[in-house]
Amino acid sequence: MPRPKKNNADYFSHDNSMRNHRKIRALRTEFGLEGFAAYVMLLETLTEADNFQVELSKELDWKLLAGDFGIDSDKLKEIFKLIEELELITNKGGIISCESLNERLQPVIDKRLNNRKDTESKERDDNGRFLPQIYHTPGVSVAETPQSKVNETKVKKDIYIADKSAIDKPVVKETTNTGMTDLYKSFGLPAKQKRTVSLWQDEAHNCIQYFPDAKGSEGSVFRCFKENNQKAKIAFSDTKELDKHSVKYFFKVYNELIKK
């Protein structure tokens, strides 16, 4: 089943001097800390909302948001009216958005789209698993030597490509007494073959290496990739996408995916 598209974000960034911006100071002068808090909570709400928009076209919408913020709905309307006059937000037919917030989150959206395009371009098998990618040695193609059977050799689920010296090499029949090192040498394979099939153990190991605080949690990480490799990979990808460097955040995302 394809991964659902994500149209929001987990966090937003803001300047450490935001409270001193002339528009924010005007908001604080008029409504004090309550006005500033309402604006920050609005940014949080927009960040977690689909397409970074919230609807406030009905009286019930205002009451629900006011209840969430812990502010009287009439007072919240007054605060939002000033915020709109200060051009900190836009209101199009009751649809509230923040242009500056959208600009800050655009790199996250662009990166997510690029990752999705890269993932969608890869071929999958009938079970939804990615098919291994074959990398040919420069200067040698299978089409150039269709009569040779040594250009592509599959050994224990790993795919290797022989270098150009293999073209004139005789085909060696594999026997149970032939050592792997001698077999590679006879085929003219490169000294260091490139592995293109990644096992769940390798993916778990890469995950552990990424997190500086993973010591002591190695067993739990391996268990995640073993029990549900697909969701563990998604959790790891999301964690890296958000530039998080804590294995605890990986577990948080993984557990949320498991619950769905």
Buried (B, 14 or more C-beta within 10 A) or exposed (E): EEEEEBEBBBEBEEEEEEBEBEBBEBBBEEBEEBBBBBBBBBBEBBBEBEEBBBEBEEEEBBEEBBEEBEBEBEBBBBBBEBBEEBEBBEBEEEEBBBEEBBEBBEEBBEEBEEBBEEEEEEEEEEEEEEEBEEEEBEEBEEEEBEEBEBBEBEBEEEBBBBBBEBBEBEEEEEEEEEEEEEBBEBBBBBEEBEEBBEEBEEBBBEBBEBBEEBEEBBEBBBEBBEEBBBBBBBBBBBBBBBEBBEBEBBBBBBEEBEEE
